[in-house]
């Protein structure tokens, strides 16, 4: 397979929307949707009345309409919920999700990929975070039913994904390891998923390519050694990329701003990556035509670009957030902080500072801690040996009762709720208070000045493709 030169980054929650992926794939590049919390995105979209009817159109193409009918009956509000009312929440995804929850995950991922693939013959991928294990298997299955072309997984070491893809392509039962903090027996907890328990007569899934996101030659070699032909390409991501990044290797040092510092040990030898013999893409501050040519000269197939697409017309971010971010970039006043503690995962998380977001310390401190979405929770073993769940961003007394520490909770932000606010679906709390956004971005935003035409403050995904290809 000869792949295109550009992969549009998979930015969650729903920043990499189906509209964005569709626009990029239409231009002959690899468009990518985010699979993170996509079940929640579907649920809230239906409660908003499904503006434009797009998701219901995609649901009408799902091969098991009895499943669709159950989801619509439970969540769809024809005229949309009243603005002052809260969204009805869905069940958190635990180690053994119900059949109903598995159905929702399958349909939600099917819908997003189906819409991204409409009207063109380009390639569409879906991006998952390995840190979010519990929805992974039914989510991959739903994307495969919609004909997804590439599965991309980062934020961890996704050694089990090729075997899962292979099993699901034959509608077989699969399993996935769940890390459990404090597990006494040392053996990983195995989650199970069997399509045959969800559907009486399973539809036929499409088998996609698999691209893991790795940050070193060591991890790249490990993936290829352990997974063999199950790995079809590599995305090599540097620490200047947006979102979650791998922590620095060795003892972490911090700069005067309190950011973790990356050094020589974190640099990638691309000659060794090239010698692996797989197509690879470079991510993290490679968002220009000159950097694309540089990547190709080093043996790469191309580049993965996220942040430039994040603020384009088609991304899932609200128009207000995009306009604010673009204006800061045009003025040269954008500020990005590599926050070592913001994410409950413990991974460094790059935060774009904007007014009235959780990037402001006083705004963060005013927010009442709550964990009611739970995508970034971690599993832990209780004293009686059973499995429990906790999040470093939940109310401190609850976290401490579950064996967490004050140090682990300090500075943690609720990414789940803030990322939903980023796309215009914030939960409304008692007293009319809405959850506030928290933006992430890569470091290389100066290119926005070159993309935005004189007298304008917006730009399209197609204009980003033109810029990257040097057209």
Secondary structure, DSSP 8 states (H G I E B T S, - for coil): ----SEEE---TTTTS-HHHHHHHHHTTSEEEEE-TTHHHHHHHHHHTT-GGGHHHHHHTTSS-HHHHHHHHHHH--TT---TTS---------TT--HHHHHHHHHHHHHHHHHHHTT---EEEEEEETT--TTHHHHHHHHHHTT-SEEEEESS--TTHHHHHHHHHTT--EEEEE-EET-SS---EEEEE-HHHH-SS-------EEEEEESSHHHHHHHHHHHGGG--EEEEE-TTSSEEE---SSS-EE-TTS-EE--GGG---HHHHHHH-SEEEEESS--SHHHHHHHHHTT-SEEEE-HHHHTSTTSSS-HHHHHHHHHHHHHT---EEEESSSSTTSSEEEEE--TTSTTSHHHHHHS----SS-TT-EEEE-TTS-EEEE-TTS-HHHHHHTT--HHHHTT---HHHHHHHHTT---B-GGG-B----EE--S--TTHHHHS-TT-S---HHHHHHHHHT-
